[in-house]
């Protein structure tokens, strides 16, 4: 007799909490950097977001400020060791890193340790031309019927052969590398075979389950949002210089910005106002201190009720 019973489904809540410290994008992790804060949705939780906050604060002792729903990962092959199907409801939030967490195995990690090909603030990283492109071109040649389509995807994703690099395509680049079996998460047995043949690829830190895919989705969302919403203020102290604000935006975007163009844009959007004070204690000349305007903070407060953005195109 055929068992047609559907597998039991369990809901997991996953948090992508990002900060910018000393000009570097950071993400709060558990399991010594191998996972994101996560836990099952339980009947005692009043809502999904309440459950998420409970798990994050219990696991990391880090308070959770504003978060928004990111995406629901419900692929058919997401099962745990007991055969239960797992649906992951993810959230993304911006916060400020305040020292190291006082919980073992909970640490802040540089986002670009997981995606070293995404940081182009000093130009295209060497790992793209030296490692990623040759490996992907080899993958393109493995199937003649798909060669042209694969090559087009590689060019479009990594800005090759006249294509323009799009910083929002974090997830598309990750999933292309995953499909080409260049990441430990995509096929660990294949990675062992490659290592034995001297072809092991060190393409960033791996994470448990598909948490690096969730992190890629979160980073892509943040890169898209900073272009049209004043979300970056969550990263900043109450008072800051325009250089500090620009460095925070550059850290998330993974690319440098023209100083005068950036400041002109800030002025046109009327996001900040002078405090009348000057920075002190830095190595350079004192600079004017700014704060976000009150109406910008109000807009951020009411924008928390907006529905999640649509699923990213792949």
Secondary structure, 3 states (H helix, E strand, C coil): CCCCCCCCEEEEEEEEEEEEECCEEEEEEEHHHCEECEEECCCCCCCHHHHHHHHHHHHHCCCCCCEEEEEEECCCCCECCCCCEEEEEEEEEECCCCCCCCCCCCEEEEHHHCCHHHCECCCCCHHHHHHHHHHHHHHHHCCHHHHHHHHHHHHHHHCCCCCCCCCCCHHHHHHHHHHCCCCCCCCHHHHHHHHHCCCCCCCCCCCCCCHHHHHHHHHHHHHHHCCCCCHHHHHCCCCECHHHHHHHHHHHHCECCCHHHHHHHHHHHCCEEEEEEECCCCCCCCCEEEEECHHHHHHHHHHCCCCCCCCCCC
